Amino acid sequence: MSEKLNQLKELLGEVSDLGKAASVLSWDQQVNMPPMGGEARGQQLATLSKIAQEKFTSDEVGRLLEDLKAEFASADPASDEAAMIRVAARNYDKSKRVPPEFVAEQAIVSTKAFEAWVEAKAKSNFSIFQPHLERVVELVKKYISFFPPADHPYDTLLDDYEPGMKTEEVKAIFNALRPKQVELIKAITSSRQVRDDFLFKKYNEAKLLAFGEGIISKFGYDWKRGRQDKAPHPFETAFSVNDVRITTRFEKDNPMAVLFSTMHESGHAMYEQGINPAYERTPLGGGTSLAVHESQSRMWENLVGRSLPFWEHFFPALKKTFPSQLDGVSLKTFYKAINKVEPSLIRVNADEATYNLHIMLRLELEIAMVEGRVAIKDLPELWNAKMQEYLGITPPNDAKGVLQDIHWSGGAIGYFSTYALGNLVSVQLWEKLKKDIRDLDDQLRKGKFDALLGWLREKVHVHGHKYDPQDLVQKVTGSKITPEPYIHYLTKKYGEIYGL
């Protein structure tokens, strides 16, 4: 291997180590940290972020990248070495534009904003969070200013989560998707609604958590390289390919949600556990984009976890675990209940047919914030108005409305559209997967997931960040991200459930 490439890998490994150390602190902040620890934690994260930024954007890294781009100019672009240099150079160019002092300031501001969000949500009072979000948005606009003008200022933010994707592309996809989903929802609304009262009875939290852990153990989530804890907002985080953690939460008024939350986060985690170990401590470690990452979580949560074959295997065990709650409930009744379509307040619990509308709402508000067309103080009112327009319901309070998501507290503006894009990618992958594994439904009925996980490992997981998202989707499915397969999937599935 090239001596200069070895030097670069060592430097990038140190930057990665600092980033992972910061991730451990962030995980602890959401899982274990006492309430008064926020200010100190913000300073710790700021220090680590600043050191990592300074180390990565050093002149030494810049010189090595320039030399290596020349040295590997004629190398196979699909080689690990060429891919690592390409991704590192792109990340370097972006990071070089952002001063370390800004990175440190952003860490402090987002840590305080997170603590304010937790309090504001608990008290359902947006005014507690408002000044912090105003500061977050100020910094987001400042961040955009470090980059050359794009077709739209939101492009700069979107590129951090979905490399190469443009705001206009996302809008075009959503514009094609929205009328079809609205049409489907209207057809379902005029049909006879399914029964789901038994899902909201009192369920034992520990038993449900254990049942969910049993499911993802069968999926292939490796507990020797992972763990699950509780947090205010479920998430997955990876400190290495051998330490990939997930969190979940139990909701008394929606107890079954914990099962789907656990399946969802395990999808993210199995992706990280399946990345080529050779990519550890390099820019190729980690998923290629949030849409591809989300395709994995939504696939395991919905295409697997809400499918009839899946519950043909697991429902008898669930019924045995909760005999009184599920007394007289048939498999078909249960299957229809967990797929019930009904406009709802909370994004993470939304059904597949309405979920993307939650995302479109957030995208529109984020673009408006970036463009400066809305005052932060008006967000609760605007949120409620869009919920009424899109879903026909109005949140009764801020906690179930504008405060429900954690993302803005961390400055993650530009993130939300990747959730809907992930839904589309999940079905594109699923269509190809079912052509390659023709007896997949039979395998799900038997509770066997080895072939499914093996296919994902080979086609998606192992590549890490080697390919850009659109290139990876094209490589695996034969086309770039498109809404048509998802529309077909929704129409077929819900047509059968509701007799459309």
C-alpha positions in Angstrom: 0.0 0.0 0.0 1.1 3.6 -0.7 3.1 5.1 2.1 1.1 8.3 1.8 -2.2 6.4 1.9 -1.1 4.8 5.1 -0.3 8.2 6.6 -3.7 9.5 5.5 -5.5 6.5 7.0 -3.7 7.0 10.3 -4.7 10.7 10.5 -8.3 9.9 9.4 -8.4 7.1 12.0 -7.6 9.6 14.8 -10.3 11.9 13.5 -12.8 9.0 13.5 -11.8 8.1 17.0 -12.6 11.6 18.2 -15.9 11.5 16.4 -16.8 8.2 18.0 -15.8 9.4 21.4 -18.2 12.3 20.9 -20.9 9.9 19.9 -20.4 7.9 23.1 -21.0 11.2 25.1 -24.1 12.0 23.0 -25.4 8.4 23.6 -24.8 8.8 27.3 -26.6 12.2 27.3 -29.7 10.6 26.0 -29.6 7.4 28.0 -27.8 7.9 31.3 -26.8 11.5 32.0 -28.5 13.3 35.0 -30.5 16.4 34.1 -27.9 18.8 35.5 -25.1 17.4 33.3 -26.0 19.3 30.2 -23.8 22.3 30.4 -20.6 20.4 31.1 -21.5 17.8 28.4 -21.9 20.6 25.9 -18.4 21.8 26.7 -17.0 18.3 26.4 -18.6 17.8 23.0 -17.5 21.2 21.9 -13.9 20.4 22.7 -13.9 17.1 21.0 -15.6 18.5 17.9 -13.2 21.4 17.7 -10.1 19.1 18.0 -11.5 16.7 15.4 -12.3 19.6 13.0 -8.8 21.1 13.4 -7.1 17.7 12.9 -9.2 16.8 9.8 -8.7 20.2 8.1 -5.0 20.4 8.8 -2.6 21.3 6.0 -1.0 17.9 6.3 -4.3 16.1 5.4 -4.8 18.5 2.5 -1.4 17.9 1.1 -1.8 14.1 1.4 -5.1 14.2 -0.3 -3.8 16.3 -3.2 -0.8 13.9 -3.6 -3.0 10.8 -3.4 -5.5 12.2 -6.0 -2.7 12.4 -8.4 -1.1 9.1 -7.4 -4.5 7.2 -7.8 -5.8 9.2 -10.8 -5.7 6.2 -13.1 -6.9 3.7 -10.4 -10.2 1.8 -10.7 -12.8 4.3 -9.3 -14.5 1.3 -7.6 -11.4 0.3 -5.7 -11.5 0.8 -1.9 -8.4 3.1 -2.1 -9.9 5.3 -4.8 -13.3 5.4 -3.1 -11.7 6.4 0.3 -9.6 9.2 -1.3 -12.7 10.5 -3.2 -15.0 10.5 -0.1 -12.2 11.9 2.2 -11.5 14.7 -0.3 -15.2 15.6 -0.5 -15.5 15.7 3.3 -12.3 17.6 3.6 -13.4 20.3 1.1 -16.7 20.7 3.1 -15.0 20.7 6.5 -12.3 23.1 5.5 -14.9 25.7 4.8 -16.3 25.5 8.4 -14.1 27.2 11.1 -13.4 25.0 14.2 -14.7 27.8 16.4 -18.1 27.4 14.7 -18.1 23.7 15.2 -17.4 24.2 18.9 -20.1 26.9 19.2 -22.6 24.6 17.4 -21.9 21.8 19.8 -22.6 24.0 22.8 -25.8 25.5 21.3 -27.2 22.1 20.3 -26.5 20.5 23.7 -28.4 23.3 25.4 -31.1 23.1 22.8 -31.5 19.4 23.4 -32.0 19.9 27.2 -34.5 22.7 26.5 -36.3 20.5 24.0 -36.6 17.7 26.6 -38.1 20.2 29.2 -40.3 21.9 26.6 -41.7 18.6 25.4 -42.3 17.3 29.0 -44.2 20.6 29.7 -45.7 20.9 26.2 -44.5 24.4 26.0 -42.8 25.5 22.8 -41.8 28.9 24.3 -39.1 27.1 26.4 -37.5 25.7 23.3 -38.1 28.8 21.0 -35.0 30.9 21.8 -32.8 27.8 21.5 -34.3 26.9 18.1 -33.8 30.5 17.0 -30.1 30.2 17.8 -29.9 26.8 16.1 -31.4 28.2 12.9 -29.1 31.3 13.0 -26.2 28.9 13.1 -27.6 26.8 10.2 -27.9 29.9 8.1 -24.3 30.8 9.0 -23.2 27.3 8.1 -24.8 27.7 4.6 -22.9 30.9 4.2 -19.6 29.1 4.3 -20.3 27.3 1.0 -20.6 28.6 -2.6 -24.2 29.6 -3.6 -26.2 26.5 -4.5 -29.4 26.3 -6.7 -31.2 26.5 -3.3 -29.6 27.2 0.1 -31.3 24.1 1.4 -29.1 22.1 -1.0 -26.1 22.6 1.2 -27.9 21.1 4.2 -29.4 18.2 2.2 -26.0 17.3 0.8 -24.7 16.5 4.3 -27.3 13.7 4.7 -27.9 12.7 1.1 -24.8 13.4 -0.9 -25.5 14.7 -4.4 -29.3 15.1 -3.9 -30.9 18.5 -4.7 -33.9 20.2 -3.2 -35.6 20.3 -6.5 -35.2 16.6 -7.0 -36.8 15.9 -3.6 -39.6 18.3 -4.4 -40.2 16.5 -7.7 -40.4 13.1 -6.1 -42.7 14.4 -3.4 -44.9 16.1 -5.9 -45.3 12.8 -7.7 -46.0 11.0 -4.5 -48.3 13.3 -2.6 -51.4 13.2 -4.9 -51.3 9.4 -5.1 -51.0 9.0 -1.3 -53.8 11.6 -0.7 -56.0 9.7 -3.2 -55.3 6.4 -1.4 -56.0 7.9 2.0 -59.4 9.3 0.7 -60.3 5.9 -0.7 -59.5 4.2 2.6 -61.3 6.9 4.6 -64.5 6.0 2.7 -64.1 2.3 3.4 -65.0 0.4 6.5 -62.4 0.9 9.2 -60.5 -2.0 10.8 -60.8 -2.9 14.5 -57.7 -2.2 16.6 -59.0 -1.5 20.2 -57.0 -4.5 21.5 -53.7 -2.9 20.6 -54.3 -0.2 23.2 -55.1 -2.3 26.2 -52.7 -2.4 29.1 -49.6 -4.4 28.2 -46.7 -5.3 30.4 -43.7 -3.2 29.4 -41.0 -5.7 30.3 -42.7 -8.5 28.4 -43.1 -6.4 25.3 -39.5 -5.2 25.5 -38.4 -8.9 25.8 -40.6 -9.9 22.9 -39.1 -7.2 20.7 -35.6 -8.3 21.7 -36.5 -11.8 20.7 -37.7 -10.7 17.3 -34.5 -8.8 16.5 -32.4 -11.7 17.7 -34.0 -13.8 15.1 -33.5 -11.0 12.5 -29.7 -11.3 13.1 -29.0 -8.3 15.4 -25.7 -9.3 17.1 -26.0 -8.8 20.9 -22.3 -9.4 21.3 -21.8 -6.3 19.3 -24.8 -4.3 20.5 -27.3 -3.5 23.3 -30.7 -1.8 23.7 -31.6 0.9 26.2 -34.4 3.4 26.7 -34.3 7.0 25.5 -36.8 9.9 25.0 -36.5 9.4 21.2 -35.5 6.0 19.7 -32.2 6.0 17.8 -29.2 3.9 16.7 -25.6 4.8 17.1 -22.4 3.1 16.1 -19.1 3.5 17.9 -17.5 0.7 15.7 -18.6 -2.3 13.6 -18.4 -4.2 16.9 -20.3 -1.7 19.1 -23.6 -0.7 17.5 -26.3 0.3 20.0 -30.0 1.0 19.8 -32.6 2.6 22.1 -36.4 2.4 22.2 -39.2 3.9 24.3 -42.4 2.5 25.8 -45.6 4.5 25.3 -48.4 3.6 27.7 -51.1 4.9 25.4 -49.6 3.0 22.4 -47.8 0.0 23.9 -47.3 -2.0 20.6 -45.2 0.8 19.2 -42.2 -0.5 21.2 -42.1 -3.6 19.0 -42.0 -1.6 15.7 -39.5 0.9 17.2 -37.2 -2.0 18.2 -37.5 -3.5 14.7 -36.8 -0.1 13.1 -33.7 0.7 15.0 -32.4 -2.9 14.6 -32.6 -2.3 10.8 -30.2 0.6 11.2 -28.0 -1.3 13.5 -27.7 -4.4 11.3 -26.6 -2.2 8.5 -23.7 -0.8 10.6 -22.8 -4.3 11.9 -22.6 -5.5 8.3 -20.1 -2.9 7.0 -16.8 -4.2 5.8 -14.5 -4.2 8.9 -11.7 -3.0 6.8 -13.5 0.3 6.6 -13.2 0.9 10.3 -11.7 4.4 11.2 -12.0 5.5 7.5 -14.5 7.7 5.7 -16.0 4.5 4.2 -17.2 3.3 7.5 -20.9 4.0 8.2 -23.9 4.0 5.8 -23.7 5.8 2.5 -26.6 8.1 3.3 -29.6 8.6 5.6 -32.1 7.5 2.9 -30.3 4.2 2.3 -29.9 3.9 6.1 -33.6 4.6 6.5 -34.4 2.0 3.8 -33.0 -0.6 6.1 -34.9 0.4 9.2 -38.2 0.8 7.3 -37.7 -2.5 5.5 -37.4 -4.5 8.8 -40.1 -2.4 10.5 -42.7 -2.4 7.7 -42.0 -4.7 4.8 -41.0 -7.5 7.2 -42.5 -6.5 10.6 -46.0 -5.5 9.3 -46.3 -8.3 6.8 -48.8 -11.2 7.1 -46.1 -14.0 6.6 -44.1 -12.5 9.5 -47.0 -12.5 11.9 -48.0 -16.0 10.8 -44.9 -17.0 12.6 -44.9 -14.6 15.6 -48.6 -14.0 16.4 -49.1 -17.4 18.2 -46.2 -16.5 20.5 -47.5 -12.9 21.1 -50.9 -14.3 21.8 -49.5 -16.7 24.3 -47.5 -13.9 26.0 -50.6 -11.7 26.2 -53.6 -14.1 26.3 -56.1 -11.7 27.9 -55.3 -8.7 25.7 -55.5 -10.8 22.5 -58.4 -13.1 23.5 -60.6 -13.7 20.5 -58.3 -11.8 18.2 -57.5 -13.7 15.0 -54.3 -13.4 13.0 -56.0 -11.5 10.1 -57.7 -9.1 12.6 -54.3 -8.4 14.2 -52.6 -8.0 10.8 -55.2 -5.5 9.7 -55.0 -3.6 13.0 -51.2 -3.1 12.9 -51.6 -1.8 9.4 -54.6 0.5 10.1 -54.6 3.7 8.1 -55.7 6.7 10.1 -54.3 10.2 10.2 -52.3 10.5 13.4 -50.4 13.1 15.3 -47.0 11.4 15.9 -44.7 10.8 12.9 -42.9 7.7 14.3 -46.2 5.9 14.9 -47.8 6.9 11.6 -49.0 4.2 9.3 -47.3 3.6 5.9 -50.0 5.4 3.9 -49.8 8.6 5.9 -46.2 8.7 7.0 -44.7 10.5 4.1 -47.2 13.4 4.5 -45.6 14.0 8.0 -42.2 14.3 6.2 -43.5 16.7 3.5 -44.8 18.9 6.2 -41.4 19.1 8.0 -39.6 19.6 4.7 -41.7 22.6 3.8 -41.2 24.2 7.3 -37.5 23.6 7.1 -37.2 25.2 3.7 -39.3 28.2 5.0 -37.0 28.5 8.0 -33.9 28.5 5.9 -35.4 31.0 3.5 -36.4 33.2 6.4 -40.0 33.2 5.4 -41.3 32.1 8.9 -40.7 33.4 12.4 -39.7 30.6 14.8 -42.4 31.8 17.3 -45.0 31.0 14.6 -44.0 27.4 14.1 -46.6 25.8 16.4 -49.4 27.6 14.6 -48.0 26.8 11.1 -47.4 23.2 12.1 -51.0 22.8 13.3 -52.3 24.4 10.1 -50.4 22.0 7.9 -51.4 19.0 10.0 -55.0 20.0 9.4 -54.4 20.6 5.7 -52.5 17.4 5.0 -54.0 15.0 7.5 -57.3 16.6 8.7 -56.3 16.7 12.3 -54.9 19.3 14.7 -52.5 18.6 17.5 -54.0 19.3 20.9 -50.7 20.6 22.3 -47.1 21.3 21.4 -45.7 18.0 22.7 -47.9 16.1 20.1 -47.2 18.8 17.5 -44.1 20.8 16.8 -42.1 19.4 19.7 -42.4 15.7 18.9 -39.1 15.3 17.1 -35.6 15.6 18.5 -33.9 16.6 15.2 -34.1 20.4 15.3 -32.6 20.6 18.8 -29.4 19.0 17.3 -29.3 21.3 14.3 -30.3 18.4 12.0 -32.1 20.6 9.5 -32.0 19.0 6.1 -32.5 15.5 7.5 -36.3 14.8 7.4 -36.7 14.2 3.7 -34.4 11.2 3.9 -37.1 9.4 5.9 -39.5 9.4 3.0 -36.7 8.7 0.4 -35.8 5.8 2.6 -39.4 4.4 2.2 -39.0 4.5 -1.5 -35.6 2.9 -1.5 -36.8 0.1 0.8 -39.5 -1.0 -1.7 -37.1 -0.7 -4.7 -34.7 -3.0 -2.8 -37.6 -5.3 -1.8 -38.8 -5.8 -5.3 -35.3 -6.9 -6.4 -34.8 -9.0 -3.3 -38.0 -10.9 -3.9 -36.9 -11.7 -7.4 -33.7 -13.1 -6.1 -35.2 -14.9 -3.1 -38.4 -16.4 -4.6 -39.5 -18.2 -1.4 -39.0 -15.2 0.9 -42.6 -15.2 2.2 -42.2 -18.9 3.1 -39.0 -18.1 5.0 -40.7 -15.3 6.9 -43.5 -17.7 7.8 -40.9 -20.0 9.4 -39.2 -17.1 11.2 -36.1 -17.5 9.1 -34.2 -14.3 8.1 -30.8 -15.6 7.2 -31.2 -15.3 3.4 -32.8 -11.8 3.7 -30.0 -10.5 5.9 -27.4 -12.2 3.8 -28.7 -10.5 0.6 -28.7 -7.1 2.3 -25.2 -7.7 3.6 -23.9 -8.6 0.2 -25.8 -5.9 -1.8 -25.9 -3.0 0.6 -24.3 -3.3 4.0 -20.8 -4.4 3.2 -20.1 -1.4 0.9 -20.4 1.2 3.7 -19.9 4.6 2.1 -18.0 3.3 -0.9 -20.8 4.3 -3.3 -22.9 7.4 -3.3 -26.5 6.7 -2.5 -28.0 7.1 -6.0 -25.2 5.0 -7.5 -25.7 2.3 -4.9 -29.5 2.2 -5.6 -28.9 2.1 -9.3 -26.2 -0.6 -8.9 -28.6 -2.9 -6.9 -32.0 -2.2 -8.4 -31.3 -0.9 -11.9 -32.7 2.6 -11.3 -32.2 5.7 -9.2 -34.6 6.6 -6.4 -38.2 6.7 -7.8 -41.6 6.8 -6.2 -43.4 4.3 -8.6 -42.6 1.0 -6.8 -43.7 2.5 -3.4 -47.0 3.7 -4.8 -47.6 0.3 -6.3 -46.8 -1.4 -3.0 -49.1 0.9 -0.9 -51.9 0.5 -3.4 -51.7 -3.3 -3.5 -51.3 -3.8 0.2 -54.0 -1.4 1.4 -56.3 -2.3 -1.5 -56.3 -5.9 0.0 -56.7 -4.8 3.6 -59.5 -2.3 2.9 -61.1 -4.1 -0.1 -60.5 -1.2 -2.4 
